[in-house]
Amino acid sequence: MAARVLLIITLLLPGLTGWAQSQFSMFQFGSSLPQTNQLNPGIIPEYKVVVGLPVLSSTYLHLNSGGLTMNNAFDRDTNDSLHFNPAKLAANLNEYNRLEVNGNTQLLYLGLKVKKNYLSLALIERVDAGFIFPRTLVSLVGNGNGDYLGETVALDKLNLRAQAFHELSAGYSRQITDKLDVGIKVKFLSGVLNVEAKNVNLALTTTTDSITLTSQPFTLNSANLDLITEEGDIFKEATAFQNRGLAFDIGALYRVSPHLELSAAVLDLGAINWYHNTRQLLFPEVDYTYKGLDLLNLIEGQQANNLNNELDSLLNAFDPDTVDNQRYRTALLPKFYVAGTYRLGQMHTFGATFYGDVFEGIFNPAFGISYTLHLGKIWSVGANWSYRNRSFANFGVGTTLNLGPVQLYLLSENITSFITPDNARLLDVRAGLNLVIGRVKEAATQ
């Protein structure tokens, strides 16, 4: 079993090291970095031919812990030992919080520029996972229910999603006028693994002599979960291209002047239909009351049996109905970008980018500014600052290096996570290698 889980992790690792994008860093390099076309199909790469080698072309990892950091969750004593402080952690959380992991790896990429048109074909492995939880969950787990005597604590709006899928995309971009470029990308999706529970609403009421737990009915959907057991055929499911879906990206770029460009894009408008090897767990409404310890039973040593019986009763109350091969649908996480860049001479580019997405009713905005230094057409290096995750301490760097037909790049949205890991809320890294042939676009200032 352990070996099988390790094998699944190994299969998914390319996707994890390759799930929400070095967003701001990519925009500051614009058309000189072909991967920017992934975030806005209206931005046309400035090469006649772009070839992406498997895995080497683009590998990306994004981890977002929200307000969960080591310094927010632990206190350090005089002996340098860490002690969990739930009150401190809860104070640094929002009413509702989001954890996420995103990764993707490009297995294939081919881009061709034909006159005013740009055609692209890409195969990407993606892994997306997200969890939404209320602040009260941390307070209750950390402090217990004693602080809520006579109160009802809402543990509501719990959401969980994790999925791995293939994305095969075909893109078309065109220069409509000297000022306007537009693009669209059609993405054919194939789901490999999924688990999802939406809007789980629990409540806990504590009195002097009882604890009452209530839960509204909810559904847990899953597909191919037997891949983590001895029953599933990992390689067969990963290459079967079942659970199909469709999504679209649209974008545009407008040249206000020879120095100023504005762009906007909306990504991941679509969904995956899960129908192969699915299971649906239908959890009933629960209203369960535990009367607490009985002193006489505790003295007579019977309390352990009573606790086991109570636990069995609670688990039975949550016993779900199981429906196999039930079709369901999961939407991708739509996201948008609005960006602008100003080119000052041949060497300097200043930029600003606004990003947003909505996951189960929670809006996640981010804003960044950037500066890029161009040393000829060979080397560009840039820095950026961004506000996200309720934090202003996000400083990123990026660089591209063109050595003939080989382009190397490395981007990070937050190098402070490596410098001060105890305060890290965000880890975001993208790296890769492109083969680029025939640079066709001259600098805008010429």
Secondary structure, 3 states (H helix, E strand, C coil): CHHHHHHHHHHHHHHHCCCCCCHHHHHHHHHHCCCHHHHCCCCCCCEEEEEECCCCCCEEEEEECCCCCHHHHEEECCCCCEEECHHHHHHCCCCEEEEEEEEEEEEEEEEEEECCEEEEEEEEEEEEEEEEEEHHHHHHHHHCCHHHECCEEEEEEEEEEEEEEEEEEEEEEEECCCCEEEEEEEEEEEEEEEEEEEEEEEEEEECCCCEEEEECCEEEEEECHHHHCCCCCHHHHHHCCCCEEEEEEEEEEEECCCCEEEEEEEEEEEEEEECCCEEEEEECCEEEEECCCCHHHHHCCCHHHHHHHHHHHHHHHCCCEEEECCCEEEECCCEEEEEEEEEECCCEEEEEEEEEEEECCEEEEEEEEEEEEEECCCEEEEEEEEEECCEEEEEEEEEEEEECCEEEEEEECCCHHHHCHHHCCEEEEEEEEEEEEEECCCCCCC
